[in-house]
């Protein structure tokens, strides 16, 4: 963190000291708050987050603790254990100031201080804070930022721990924005292949002509623009993990080609007759559910069995409401650090608005809404007016159809319940209050 972005609190009963500090730091920092009465420290730091607190060691007050500076330092640490406090001491208090470092002081200065030494001391503290945040940020990223305390996420974590060390092929199912790519990366990072490549391909975005050249590679001269040999993604992922995202969107012809490669465990680049053995761990993901994938007009069942040794179903954010605030705090901290903003607090209105929203765009929508809130906020308290949800998601929200015909409502309700129960017809029929036979009739009626 830079000094110009820092909020500083100076506590000293000498008005001359406060004036000198204010004049020195006002132009160099974001804000300087001066306070002559140490009794107001508690309310000040509860109301506002300070990056550095400069605290005198002695005050003319009724507190008799041997040293008032240590007393107030302990009070500050009780409220904020991570607070950075610089003590200002006279020569006679030097031994006590040194001992106060063990209590939690970050540094101390001797009166009369030198301005350049004070600026240097503050700078060093801010640099340490930035380094600490960077390490914490990197640690979060090393765990792929998967956060969750809800029972459904505990099930996901349990499956990851069970299957990651194996070489089983995994199919990840979940709506757009639920974090399927993070789950795939977490499986790789906890596998025996973690030190080998992790290669991601959005196969749903590949055209028929690009599919084979991108996945299987090609030789020089195989087609007009093939000016040099190029490895395909399968070969690039050799001994590591290949993650095929949006697998449900590929054509039947592409599925047949992919199945052949998975069965033979070898690829033949375009323009070559020489097959290349491959050793990969395969992870696939799709936003389609298993009942949709099992329609053989859209997806080959033999390929489903090949890619789906174990499936992991990622719950939508609306079904894990307990995690919304946890994720929100994580993203707010992440973006405050990214955009060099002071730490934020969030009020009850902000939290209530988060909890009431159904997040059709899932975690991705939450993430972008909070990034916007951090960027647009002028203060360090986020309230409900700072939280604006995407009009894109709201305009396409499948939970609120504009078509109010009875048949449309029934069809959408059946789809929603089947999706909620991950294609389990018995559970869906029970929840809808009808028999399995009646539900099958409606599925046929609406061509679901």
N, C-alpha and C positions, 0 to 999 in steps of 0.2 A: 504494500500500500504506500502511496506517495503522501508526503506531508500535506500537500495542497488538498487532499481528500479526507484529512483527519479531523475529527471532532475532539477538542481538548478541554478538560476541566482543570482549573487552577483553584486550589483551596488554601488561603492564607489570610490571617487576620490583620496583616499589614497592608493598608491600601496602596502604599507606594510600590510594594512588591506586585500587587495585582495589576496596577497601572502599567508597570514596566513589562510584565508578562503579556498583557493585552496588546501593547504597542509592538512588541517583538513578534508575536505569533499571529496577529490579526491578518496581516497581508500574506502570510506563508501557509496558513491552514484554512480548512473549510469553515470552522467556527471555533471561537474561544469563549468559554463560559467561566466567569470569575465569581468566587463565592468567599466572603469573609467569615462566615459562620459554619464551622464543621458539622453542626447539628443538622444542617440541611443536606448533607451529602447523601443520605439514604434516599430521600425523595427525588433528588436530582438524578441519581444513577438508575432509579427505577423508572423514571420518566423518559430518559434518553440514554442511548448507548454511546459511551465515550471510548475513543481509541486509546487515549493516554490520559491519566489523571496525575497532576503534579500537586503534591501534598506537603504542607509544612509539618515539621516535627513537633512544634510547640505552639500552643494556643493559650490565651488567657481565659480559661473556662473552669467550671466546677469539677471537671473530671480529673481524678487523681489516680493515675495508673502507673506512674513511674515515667511514662512518656506518652503523650497524647497522640503523636504520629503513629505509633505502633497500634494503639487502641483503634484509631480510625481506619488504619490499614486492614486490621482484622475484620472490622465491620464491612468494609468494601468487599473483601474476599468472601465473606459469608453470603453476600448478595450475588456477586459475580466472581466466581473462582478464577476466571480467565482475565480479569481486569489487569491492565498494565499500569503500575503506580511508580512514579519517580518521587522520592522523598527529598525535600530540601532541608538541609541541616546546618547548624552552626558547628564551628570546630570542636566545641566541647561535646557535641553529640555524636562524634564520628564513630566511636566504638559501637554505640547503640544502633547507628544507621547501618553499619556493616552487619550486625546481628539481625537487623530487620529484613535483610535479604533472605534469611532462612524462613521468615514468616510469609514471604511472597512478594516483596518489593522487587521491581524490575531493575532499578538503578537508584543511585542517590547523587545529589549535587551539594557542594559546600558553598555556603553564602560567604561573600558575594560571588555569584556564579559568573562564568564567562558565557556570553551569548552563543558563541560558536560551539561551545561544549554542550550547552543545552539543546541546540538544534541537532547536534550529532547524536546525543543520547536518545532523543525522540525518534530520529531517523533509524537508529539501530533497532529500537523496539518495533517500529512499524515493519522493518525488513524481516524481523523474526516472525512477526504475525503473518506476513505474506507467505513466507517459506512454510510455516505450519499449515496454512490453508491449502497451499499447493500440494503438500504431501497428503493431506486429508482428501483433497479433490482427486489426486491420482489413485489413492486407495479405493475410493468409490468407483472410479472408472475401471480399476482392475477387477472389481467384482461385477462389472457390467451394469452397475446402477440398478440392480433388481431389488426393489424395496417392497415390503408387504408384511402385514401382521394378521391379515384376515385368514380364516380357516382354509379358504380355497387356495390362497397363495402358499400356505403351509403344505398343502398337498402337492403343489408344483415343486416346491423346494425339496420335498421328500423324494419325488420322482427323479429330479436332477441328481441328487446324491446317490440314488440307487443305480441309475443307468449311465451316468457320465463315465465311470471307469471301464465300462464295457465297450464293445464295438457294435452294439445293436444299432440298426437304422431307426431313426426317430422321425415321427411326423408330428409337427406342432400345429395345432388348430387354434384359431382365435380371430376375432374381428380385427379390422384395420385399426392400427394405433395402440394395440394392447402390448406390444413389445416382443413380438415373436423372434425378431433378430437378436435381441438381448438374451433371450433364453437359449438360442442356438449358440451364441458366443460363450455363455456360461457353461454349457455342456462341454464345449471344446476346452475351455480353460481349466475344467476339472477332470479332464480325461488324460489317458496315458499319452495322447498325441499333442498335448498342450504346447510343446516346444516345436511342433511342426506347423505347416501353413494352415490358416483358416481362410478359405476362399468362398466368398459369397457371390451368387449369381441370381439376378432377378429374371428367372426364365420366362415369366409371364410377359416380359417386355421384349423378348427376342422374336424377331420375325422368322418365318419358315427358312429363309435363306441364311440368316445369321445363326440359327440354332446350332447346326452341326459345326460350323467353323469356330464358333465361340466356345462350345463345350469340348469339342474333340480336337481342335487345332487343324492346321493345314500345312502343306508343303509349298515351297516356292513354285509359282507357276500353276497352282491348282485352279486359279481363276484370275481374272484380269488384274485385280489389285493385289494379288498375293506376290509381293516382291521379295519376301524372305520367309523362311520357315517360322511358324509361330506355334507355341504350345497352347493347347486348349486348357480349359479350367479344370478338367479332370486330371490332366497330367500335372498342372500347377499345384494341385492339392495332394499330390502323391505323398503317402505316409501321414497325411494330416486329415482335415475335415473339409468336406464340400457341403456348403449350405445352399440348397436350391429353394429360393423364395418364390411364392405364388405358383407353386407346382400345379394347382388346380386349373390354371389358365392355359395350359399347353394343349395343343391339338392331339387327336388320336394318332396321327402319323408321328409326331414328335415323341409321344408316349411309347410307341413301338420301338423307335430308335433308342430311346433311353433304357427301355427294358432289356434290350439286347446287350447293351454295355454293362448293365448291372449283373446280368446273368453270367456273362463271359469274363467279367472283371478285366476287360481290356478295351482300348479304344483304337480306332484306325483313323488317323488324320486324313482330311480331304487331300486327294492327289497322291495317296500312298496305299500300298497293299500290305504294308508291314504293320501288324497289330502291336500295340504297346501295352504291356501289363500295367495295371493300376492297383494301388492299395490305398483305399480311402475309407473314411467313416462318413456315411451319408446322413445328412439332416435335411428334411424338407419342411416347408410351411405353406399354409394356405388359409384364406379367410372363409373357405367353404366348409360346411360340416360334413361328417362322414356319410350321412344319408344322401346328400347331394353327390358326393364323390362315388357312391356305390351305384349310381345310375350308369350302366354300361354304355349308354349312348353318348356319355360325356367323358367317362374315365374308365380305363381298363382295370378290372378287378385284380388281374394277375400283377399289375404294377402296384396297386394299393398294398397287396400283401408283401411285395418286395420292399417297399419304402416304409412300411408301418409295422415294424417289430413291436414298437411301443409308441403310443401316442400321448402327447401332453396337451391338455386343453387349457388355454389361458383364459381366465374369466374376464368379462368386460368390466370396466371400472365401476359401472352402476351396480354391479353385484358384489363389489368389495368396498363399500362406503367407508369402512373403518380405515382404509388406507389412503383416502383422499387427502386428509390433513397432513399425514406423514409425508406423502409425496410432495404436497404443496410446500411444506417447510424446506424440503430438500432442494426443490427447484428454485425457490426464492433465494436461498443461500448461494446456490450455484451461480445464478445470474447477477446477484448483488456483487459477487466476487468478480465475475467476468466484466461487468460494466463499471467497476471501481466505485460502487455505491456503498454507503454505510450499511451496517447490519439493520435489517428491518424487523419490526414487530407487526403482528397482524391482530386486528381487533375482532370482536365477536361477530360483528356484521359481516366481515369478510369470510369468516369461518362458516357462518350459517348459510351464506350464499353458495359457498362451495358445496356444502352438504346437501343442499336442496336440488342442485343441478344434476342432470342424468348423464352428461358427458357422452353424447353419441360418437364423438371422435376419440373417446377413451383417453389413455395416458398422454398421447400425442397432443390432443386438444388442450388438456390441462397444462402441459408443459408450455405450449405457445401462449396460452392466456396469462400464465404467470411471468413469462419473459416480457410480454407487453406491459404488464402491471409494474414490473421493476423498472423498465425503461421510462415509462411515462410518469412515474411517481416523482413528486417534488420534495416530499418529506421522507421520514424514515418509519412512518406508520402506514400500513396498507389497510384501507377500509373498503366497504362493498362497492363504492363508486369506482375504485381502481380496477375492479374485476369485470372485464368485458369478454363475453364468450363469442366465438366465431359465428357470424351470420351464415357462413357457408354450411356449417354443420346443422344449424337450426333450420335452414331452408330445405334441407334434404332429410330431416329427421324422420326415420321410419316409424318412430313411436307415436307420431301424431299425424296420421294420414288426413289429407284434405278431402279425400273421397269418403263420404259418410254412408254410402250404400251398405245395406245389411250384409250382402255377400262379401263386400270388400273388407268390412270389419271382421267378419268371421274368418276369412282367409288369412288376414294379417295376424289375428289372434292365434290361429293354429300354427302359423309359421313361427311366431314369437315363442310359443310354448315348446314346440319341438326343438327349436334352437336352444332354448334355455336348458332343456333336458338332454342336449347333445345327441339328438336323434332317437332317444329311447321312446318307442311308441307306447309301451305300457305305462310309463310314468306320465307321459304327455296326456294320454287318454284319462288317466285318473285325475290329473290336475284340471282337465277340461270338464270333468264330470260326465263323460260318455264312455261307451265300451270301445275296445280296440277295433271291433268290426265297424262301428259307426265312424271312428276316426279314419280308418282306411277308406271308407266310402267317400268321406270329405276330401281326403288326399287325392283320390282319383278324380273326384268332381272338379277340383281346382287345379288339377295337373301339377301337383306339388312334387 
